[in-house]
Amino acid sequence: MNNKSRIAKGVKIIALVIYGMLTIATCAGVWNFCPERAVKLFSAALLIANCGAIWCLAKTIKTDE
């Protein structure tokens, strides 16, 4: 594995971590400050969907080795 591929892999991993942190922060903000139940449920569905997307992208990054 050369340096370019290691840097590219590191950037992808950092991007996934930032994506996950933004998802968690957004959902936590909605759950704490929005009183409507439907919005909270859609936020939970978004959290689950984003976790699945992060999981799939992480698996593709791992198999690129």
C-alpha positions as CSV (number, residue, x, y, z in Angstrom):
1,M,0.0,0.0,0.0
2,N,1.6,3.3,-1.1
3,N,1.2,6.6,0.6
4,K,-1.4,8.0,-1.8
5,S,-3.8,5.1,-1.1
6,R,-3.2,5.3,2.6
7,I,-3.9,9.0,2.6
8,A,-7.1,8.5,0.5
9,K,-8.3,5.8,2.9
10,G,-7.6,8.0,5.9
11,V,-9.6,10.9,4.3
12,K,-12.5,8.5,3.6
13,I,-12.5,7.3,7.2
14,I,-12.3,10.9,8.6
15,A,-15.2,11.9,6.3
16,L,-17.3,9.0,7.7
17,V,-16.5,9.9,11.3
18,I,-17.6,13.5,10.6
19,Y,-20.7,12.3,8.8
20,G,-21.6,10.2,11.8
21,M,-20.9,13.0,14.3
22,L,-23.1,15.4,12.3
23,T,-25.9,12.8,12.2
24,I,-25.8,12.3,16.0
25,A,-25.7,16.0,16.7
26,T,-28.6,16.8,14.4
27,C,-30.7,14.0,15.9
28,A,-29.9,15.0,19.4
29,G,-30.8,18.6,18.7
30,V,-34.2,17.6,17.2
31,W,-34.9,15.2,20.1
32,N,-34.1,17.9,22.7
33,F,-35.8,20.9,21.2
34,C,-38.6,19.8,19.0
35,P,-41.8,18.9,20.9
36,E,-43.6,17.2,18.0
37,R,-43.6,13.4,18.1
38,A,-43.7,12.8,14.3
39,V,-40.5,14.9,13.8
40,K,-38.8,12.9,16.5
41,L,-39.8,9.6,14.8
42,F,-38.6,10.8,11.4
43,S,-35.3,11.9,13.0
44,A,-34.9,8.4,14.6
45,A,-35.6,6.9,11.1
46,L,-32.9,9.2,9.6
47,L,-30.5,8.1,12.3
48,I,-31.0,4.5,11.5
49,A,-30.7,5.0,7.8
50,N,-27.5,7.0,8.2
51,C,-26.0,4.4,10.5
52,G,-26.8,1.8,7.8
53,A,-25.2,4.0,5.1
54,I,-22.1,4.5,7.3
55,W,-21.8,0.8,7.9
56,C,-22.0,0.0,4.2
57,L,-19.5,2.6,3.2
58,A,-17.1,1.5,6.0
59,K,-17.3,-2.1,4.7
60,T,-16.4,-0.9,1.1
61,I,-13.5,1.1,2.5
62,K,-12.3,-2.0,4.4
63,T,-12.5,-4.3,1.4
64,D,-10.6,-1.9,-0.8
65,E,-7.3,-2.9,0.9
